[in-house]
Amino acid sequence: MIRQLANRRLPALILGAALLTLPVVAQAATVAAVPAAGMAAPAPDVVYGMPHVEAVLSDALSRVITAGRLQMELDNRAVELRAPQGAGGLAVENLYYSPVQGRFAAEIVVTGSQVRLPVSGRAFGVVQIPVLSRRVLPGDIIGPGDVDWQDMRADQTTSDTAATDAQLIGMTPKRGVSTNQPVRLRDLQSPRMVDKGAMVTITLQTPSMTLTTQGKALQDGGKGEVIRVVNTQSNRIVEATVAGPNVVAVAKPGTIAQ
């Protein structure tokens, strides 16, 4: 009987011993997780947010987008990188840019660590161009109050796109020009100062003399334009530059000789 009771108590004693050891292990683990008195807590991670990423990306993209003011837009604006204390700053690697599509892709890395983040978005150069703020009809003179400024992608302008207000002011459209749209220089002309068929004064000026004679315009012309005129006295056709209302100038001596 005594041996049977001993056999029954033995598993209970083993289980009890096991249960008694569990809180001790948990407590020991908990105590180990808390820094001992006088020991410094682990340094927090360094966090890089959107302003840091935009700054380093702008610097990298400005080396490949050189025309105009850089404008950039990320596909994902919830950007954050975490790196351990002692890691370096941000850098851009594997940058790809498509000028046609205005798209870019790159990797933002924390130097001295394994932290990296792929990013993508749109980027292009922006320039300000003069546009007409009101509809100006052919024959009307464009004045300073008719000109406004508008942002436009630099890669969408050409050498024929008006880039300064001086290229517009004082000119008149050859045809209707849309408001708030890029203005093509080919669609502008100097105000007409000579009408086809009008009588004009042909002048030749040198440092020592000035000669004049009468002629007839064979073409319309604005100031600074070269038109063909006929000398009515010699019946000779010459090319002359419109200098003013019904006044043209020739550059070569002898062209207005009788």
FENHU-V832465 format. One record per helix or strand. SS is the DSSP state (helix for helix, strand for strand). FROM is the first residue (numbers start at 1). TO is the last residue. If there is no record, write none. Layout:
# FENHU-V832465
((SS FROM TO) (SS FROM TO))
This chain:
# FENHU-V832465
((helix 2 33) (strand 46 48) (helix 50 61) (strand 69 74) (strand 81 83) (strand 90 98) (strand 103 110) (strand 116 132) (helix 144 146) (strand 147 153) (helix 154 156) (strand 161 161) (helix 165 167) (strand 171 173) (strand 184 184) (helix 185 187) (strand 188 190) (strand 192 194) (strand 199 205) (strand 210 217) (strand 221 222) (strand 226 231) (strand 236 244) (strand 247 250))
